[in-house]
Amino acid sequence: MNRRDFTLTAAAAVAGLATPAVASPRLDIASEIGSLAELLPLHDALVASDLIGLLAHRGPYTVFAPTRRAFDRLSYQTKAFLMSSPRRPELRQIMAFHVVEGAHSAFDLMGRTTTLRTLIGRPLVVDGRGSGLRIGTTHVGLAEIQASNGYVHQIDQVLRPA
């Protein structure tokens, strides 16, 4: 493209003659989580707890997704304990506590306190008053991932049901 063509193309875009492409979400929540290196420990835990299929085929859901760093904060003994076969029901409870029904964007959660119901029926309180989103002391990232069947919000801790 020569300089003249570039200038004309840029001028048309500024004038509103070019319509920007809007990407629609293509992947489901399970695929989005599995495609990001930062969320692979969560993906492994969801597979081990038999929740990955639910997040692939149904919804809408919102997942508060602990990052790799959040899982790294757990001791090796805790991770080994939860991933062992006899402890899978406990792992399932913990992972299901990170999933709520409905599609809740960061925009929807900002400016108020919202109580959401997790898959295990327990309330999850998201505080959107202030400069960001929090679940207790857990920071919720504002850069959400929109999937075809809901949202994924990265969090900096693994949540535990009370």
BELQUI-V133070 format. One record per residue. N is the residue number from 1. RES is the residue in one letter. SS is DSSP state (H for helix, E for strand, C for the rest). Layout:
# BELQUI-V133070
n->N res->RES ss->SS
n->N res->RES ss->SS
This chain:
# BELQUI-V133070
n->1 res->M ss->C
n->2 res->N ss->C
n->3 res->R ss->H
n->4 res->R ss->H
n->5 res->D ss->H
n->6 res->F ss->H
n->7 res->T ss->H
n->8 res->L ss->H
n->9 res->T ss->H
n->10 res->A ss->H
n->11 res->A ss->H
n->12 res->A ss->H
n->13 res->A ss->H
n->14 res->V ss->H
n->15 res->A ss->C
n->16 res->G ss->C
n->17 res->L ss->C
n->18 res->A ss->C
n->19 res->T ss->C
n->20 res->P ss->C
n->21 res->A ss->C
n->22 res->V ss->C
n->23 res->A ss->C
n->24 res->S ss->C
n->25 res->P ss->C
n->26 res->R ss->C
n->27 res->L ss->C
n->28 res->D ss->C
n->29 res->I ss->H
n->30 res->A ss->H
n->31 res->S ss->H
n->32 res->E ss->H
n->33 res->I ss->H
n->34 res->G ss->H
n->35 res->S ss->C
n->36 res->L ss->C
n->37 res->A ss->H
n->38 res->E ss->H
n->39 res->L ss->H
n->40 res->L ss->H
n->41 res->P ss->H
n->42 res->L ss->H
n->43 res->H ss->H
n->44 res->D ss->H
n->45 res->A ss->H
n->46 res->L ss->H
n->47 res->V ss->H
n->48 res->A ss->H
n->49 res->S ss->C
n->50 res->D ss->C
n->51 res->L ss->C
n->52 res->I ss->H
n->53 res->G ss->H
n->54 res->L ss->H
n->55 res->L ss->H
n->56 res->A ss->H
n->57 res->H ss->H
n->58 res->R ss->C
n->59 res->G ss->C
n->60 res->P ss->C
n->61 res->Y ss->E
n->62 res->T ss->E
n->63 res->V ss->E
n->64 res->F ss->E
n->65 res->A ss->E
n->66 res->P ss->E
n->67 res->T ss->C
n->68 res->R ss->H
n->69 res->R ss->H
n->70 res->A ss->H
n->71 res->F ss->H
n->72 res->D ss->H
n->73 res->R ss->C
n->74 res->L ss->C
n->75 res->S ss->C
n->76 res->Y ss->H
n->77 res->Q ss->H
n->78 res->T ss->H
n->79 res->K ss->H
n->80 res->A ss->H
n->81 res->F ss->H
n->82 res->L ss->H
n->83 res->M ss->H
n->84 res->S ss->C
n->85 res->S ss->H
n->86 res->P ss->H
n->87 res->R ss->H
n->88 res->R ss->H
n->89 res->P ss->H
n->90 res->E ss->H
n->91 res->L ss->H
n->92 res->R ss->H
n->93 res->Q ss->H
n->94 res->I ss->H
n->95 res->M ss->H
n->96 res->A ss->H
n->97 res->F ss->C
n->98 res->H ss->C
n->99 res->V ss->E
n->100 res->V ss->E
n->101 res->E ss->E
n->102 res->G ss->C
n->103 res->A ss->C
n->104 res->H ss->C
n->105 res->S ss->C
n->106 res->A ss->H
n->107 res->F ss->H
n->108 res->D ss->H
n->109 res->L ss->H
n->110 res->M ss->C
n->111 res->G ss->C
n->112 res->R ss->C
n->113 res->T ss->E
n->114 res->T ss->E
n->115 res->T ss->E
n->116 res->L ss->E
n->117 res->R ss->E
n->118 res->T ss->E
n->119 res->L ss->C
n->120 res->I ss->C
n->121 res->G ss->C
n->122 res->R ss->C
n->123 res->P ss->E
n->124 res->L ss->E
n->125 res->V ss->E
n->126 res->V ss->E
n->127 res->D ss->E
n->128 res->G ss->C
n->129 res->R ss->C
n->130 res->G ss->C
n->131 res->S ss->C
n->132 res->G ss->C
n->133 res->L ss->E
n->134 res->R ss->E
n->135 res->I ss->E
n->136 res->G ss->C
n->137 res->T ss->C
n->138 res->T ss->E
n->139 res->H ss->E
n->140 res->V ss->E
n->141 res->G ss->C
n->142 res->L ss->C
n->143 res->A ss->C
n->144 res->E ss->C
n->145 res->I ss->E
n->146 res->Q ss->E
n->147 res->A ss->E
n->148 res->S ss->C
n->149 res->N ss->C
n->150 res->G ss->E
n->151 res->Y ss->E
n->152 res->V ss->E
n->153 res->H ss->E
n->154 res->Q ss->E
n->155 res->I ss->E
n->156 res->D ss->C
n->157 res->Q ss->C
n->158 res->V ss->C
n->159 res->L ss->C
n->160 res->R ss->C
n->161 res->P ss->C
n->162 res->A ss->C
